[in-house]
Amino acid sequence: LTITVTLDEKKVVDGWGTKCSVIPNIHKPSSKQIPSFGEREGLLFIGSYLHPPNVDSIIWLCEEIMPQVWQMNPEINLTLLGSNPTEEVLSYKSDQVSIPGFIHDVKPYFDRAKIFLSPLRYGAGMKGKIGQSMSFGLPVITTKVGAEGMGLEDEVNSRIVDTTNDFAAAISSLYDDGERWNILSKQSLVHIDKFSPQSISTEIRKIIKVH
């Protein structure tokens, strides 16, 4: 039996005539009261900068998307978490962009941020960073590439946009909309429960029974 992480990958393996099942990334939804909209500020990204798609995300975010956001609200700050920031990534550090490098406990950053951004333009598989954010109840804005393998729906449990203008507009709109933020936060937790240890354990038992 071959195991893939997403249904998209399973479809490829199915074409080889091989028995295949899906076991996705596992995320434990927060069971605690999360900080409210009014207690939060700023935007957040996380990822290893040894992974080229993450560096490309930061280039697009800092050079094209955020300048539009800052035209509308120059007070919005951006934090770029993650290990091994490259010289190119570090070049974006400013009064508006914080790059702390590797952080052992990232929970306080997720609890403090207002929106999580994942502007991936290429890559494959289920994105752990998006699942991590949703498990903290932090609304996500991403692309179709970022949303791959998670069954996300635009305006239901996330925002999914693919152009610079749309990405900047989505940030600016959600940043000041507490009502919409609360809906996406709650639906993030509901959706990520499908990937909880309990839910995936049930799926694994089914797979073992069948095969």
N, C-alpha and C positions, 0 to 999 in steps of 0.2 A: 504494500500500500504506500502510495506517495502522499505526503502531506504538503499542502500549500497554505500560505497565509491569507490569501484573498481568493474570491471567486474568479476574478479576472485571470489569475495565474492557473487556477484549476481548469479553466476552459482550454488553456494551451495544452496542459498535460493530458486532458481528456482526448485531445486530438492525436495523442501518441498511442491510444488504445490501452493506457495504463490505469489501473484502479487508483482513484484519487479522492481525497476528502480535504476539507478546509478546517484548520484550527487557527484562528486569528490571534493577533496580539491580545493580551489579557490586561485589563485595567480595573482597578477597584474604585468604584465611585465613592466620593466623599460622603460619609454618613453624618458629618458634623455641619452645624450651621455655617454657611459661608459668608464672608463679609459682603455687605450690601453695596449696591451701585454707588451710593453717596460716599462710601468709605474708600473708594478706589480712584486711581488716576494712572494715566500713562498706558503705553502699549508694550507688548512683550513678544519676543521671539526666542526660541531655544533650538540649539542644534550643534553638532560637531562640525567645525569648520575644516576638518580634513575631508569632509564629504562635499564634493563640488556643487551639487544642487543647492546646498545651504548657502554657499558663498554667492552663487548666482542669485539666490533669493534676496540676499542683503544688498547686492548691487542694484537690483531692480527697485527694492524698497527704498533705499537711501537716495538714489539718484533720480528716480522718477515719481514714485508714489508719495513719499513723505513731503517733498517740496510743495505738492499740491495741497496736502493736508495742512502744512504749516502756513500756507497762504490764508487759509480759513481760520486756523487757530494755532498761532505760534507757540502757545503755552504747552502744547501736548508733548510729552517726553517719550522716548523710545529706549527700551532696554534690550540689548542683545546678549542673551545668556548663551553659554556653551563653551566647550573646551577648545583649545588650540586655535584661537582667532588668528587669522593670517594678517600679514601687514596690510593687505588690501582692506580687510574688514576693520582693522584698527584705525585706518585712515579716516573712518567716518565718525570717530569719537569727537564729541563736541558738547556744548552746554545742553543740547537737546537730545544727544545720543550717548547712552551709558553702555560701556562694554566691560563688565566686571571679570570676564573669563570664567574658568571653572568654579562652580559653587556646589558645595557638598549637599546642602539642603535648599532646594529651589522652591519649596512650598510657600515661604513668605512672599516670594516674587509673584507667584500665581495668585495668591490671596490679595495682593496689593494692586495688581494691574486691572485695567478696565476691559481690555480686549487683547486676545491672542491673535497674532498674525502668522500665517504660513503661506507666503507668496511663492510657492514652488512652480517653476516653469517647466521642469522635467524631472524624471525620477519614476520609481515604480514601487508597488507594494503598499501595505498599510502603514500610515505615518504615525509612529509612536508619539511624536510631539503633539499631534492633534488629539489623540486619545488621552494623553496626559493632561492636556488643558481641559478637556471636557470632563475628566474625572474630578477636577477641582471646581466644576461649575462655571468655568471662565469661557464666555462666548468666543467662537472662532470665526475668523474671516480667512478663507483660503481660496484656492483655485480648483478646477476640475482634477488636475493632477494630484493636488494635496488631498482631495476628498476620496480618491480612489480606494476601493476595497472596504469602505466603512458604511456605505448605505446612507450617506448624508444627503439632506435635502435643503436646498436654498430657501431661506426665510422660514424654515420649520425648526431645524435644530442647529443651523449654522448660516453663514453667508458664503456663497460660492460665486466668485467673480473672476474674470480672466483678462480684463484690460486695465491699463493704468488708471484711466479715468474712473472706471467702475470701482476699482479697489479703493482709490482715494475717497470717492463719494460714500462708499459703504462704511469706511472708518469714521468719517466726519458725521455721518447720519447716526450711527449706533452710539458714538461717543457721548452724545447729548440726549439720547432717548432712553430714559430709565425704564419706561414701560416695556419697550421692545427688548431691552437688555435683560430684564427679568424673565421674559418668556424664553429667550434663547438660553439663558443660564439654566432654567429648570428643565428645558427639553434636552440640553446637553447631558445632564445627569440621567435623565430617563433613557436617552439613546445609548449612552455608554454602559448602562447596566446590561445590555445585550452581550457585552464583552467582559463581564465580571467573572471571577473565579467560579462562582456557583453556576452561572449560565454555561460557561465553556466546559465545566466538568460534566454537565448533563449531555452536551454534544459529544464529548469524548467517549462517554459510556455507550452512546448510540452507535458511534463508529466502531468501537470494539465489538459490540454485539453483532453488528452486521457483517463484519469482516473476520 
